[in-house]
Amino acid sequence: MNKPQIRSPFGKYITILEEADKNVKNQEEFGSFLILSLVEEIGEMARAYLAKHGRKPTNLAAQQDETYEQELGDIIVSVIRFARIKNIDLHKRVMYTLGKIAKRKTHPKEAPLKTPGPIQAKTD
């Protein structure tokens, strides 16, 4: 039986992950595992980025690990895996977020009015 073709920019990745996760995706704790994996990958990317461009250029261990560009790929795969097991349409979510960004550009939020502090009595 042929699987239905997934028509989304993420479809190819989802198809590959279906095979990779077929024995674990229905386990109750798999979602929690993926959230922890995502947090770990974000930490690794931050560490790699800071080792190259940030405050810790002398962190040789971080420089010998994967680059922040490689870690970014790990983050994207973690997000796709989580979205897949939770049946989240990533294309729809990305388009929604891009719409919010565009709206902010054309309709920026007004700065909140400053409320004056307590009036100080002048003493001469």
C-alpha positions in Angstrom: 0.0 0.0 0.0 1.4 3.4 -1.0 1.5 6.2 1.6 -0.2 9.4 0.6 2.2 12.0 -0.8 2.7 14.8 1.7 2.5 18.2 -0.2 4.4 20.6 2.1 7.9 22.0 2.2 8.4 19.7 5.2 6.9 16.6 3.5 10.2 15.1 2.5 11.7 15.4 6.0 8.5 14.1 7.6 8.6 11.0 5.3 12.2 10.3 6.4 11.3 10.8 10.1 8.3 8.5 9.8 10.7 5.6 9.1 13.3 6.7 11.7 10.7 7.0 14.5 8.3 4.2 13.6 9.1 2.1 16.7 8.9 5.0 19.2 6.6 7.7 17.9 3.5 6.2 19.7 5.2 6.0 23.1 3.6 8.4 25.6 7.0 9.9 26.7 8.3 10.4 23.2 6.9 14.0 23.1 8.7 14.8 26.3 11.9 13.3 25.0 11.6 15.5 21.9 11.1 18.6 23.9 14.2 17.8 26.0 16.1 17.1 22.8 15.1 20.4 21.4 16.2 22.3 24.5 19.5 20.4 24.4 20.1 21.3 20.7 19.4 25.0 21.4 22.0 24.9 24.2 24.5 23.2 21.9 23.9 25.8 19.2 24.3 28.7 21.6 27.5 27.2 23.0 28.9 26.7 19.5 27.9 30.2 18.4 29.3 31.9 21.5 32.5 29.9 21.1 33.0 31.4 17.6 31.4 34.8 17.8 30.5 35.6 21.4 32.0 35.9 24.8 33.8 32.6 24.9 36.2 32.4 22.0 38.6 30.5 24.1 36.2 27.6 24.6 38.2 25.0 22.6 35.9 22.1 23.5 32.9 24.0 21.9 34.9 24.8 18.8 35.8 21.2 18.3 32.1 20.1 18.4 29.6 20.7 15.7 29.3 24.2 14.3 26.3 26.4 15.1 25.2 26.0 11.5 25.1 22.2 12.0 23.4 22.6 15.4 20.7 24.7 13.7 19.9 21.7 11.4 19.5 19.6 14.5 17.1 22.1 16.0 15.0 22.2 12.8 14.8 18.4 12.7 13.8 18.3 16.4 11.0 20.8 15.7 9.8 18.8 12.7 9.8 15.6 14.7 7.8 17.2 17.5 5.3 18.7 15.1 4.9 15.4 13.3 4.0 13.4 16.4 1.6 16.1 17.6 0.0 16.5 14.1 0.9 20.1 13.8 0.9 21.5 10.3 4.3 23.3 10.3 3.7 25.0 7.0 0.5 26.5 8.4 2.2 27.6 11.6 5.2 29.1 9.8 2.9 31.1 7.5 0.9 32.3 10.5 4.1 33.5 12.2 5.3 35.2 8.9 1.9 37.0 8.8 2.4 38.2 12.4 5.9 39.6 11.4 4.5 41.3 8.4 1.7 42.8 10.4 4.1 44.2 13.0 6.0 45.9 10.2 2.8 47.6 8.8 1.0 48.1 12.1 3.6 48.5 14.8 2.3 48.5 18.4 2.1 51.9 19.9 4.5 52.6 22.7 2.6 52.4 26.0 1.8 55.8 27.5 4.1 56.7 30.3 2.3 57.2 33.5 3.7 60.1 35.6 5.2 59.2 38.9 4.0 60.7 42.1 4.1 64.5 42.2 7.0 65.7 44.4 6.4 68.8 46.5 9.0 71.4 46.0 10.9 72.4 49.0 12.8 75.7 48.9 
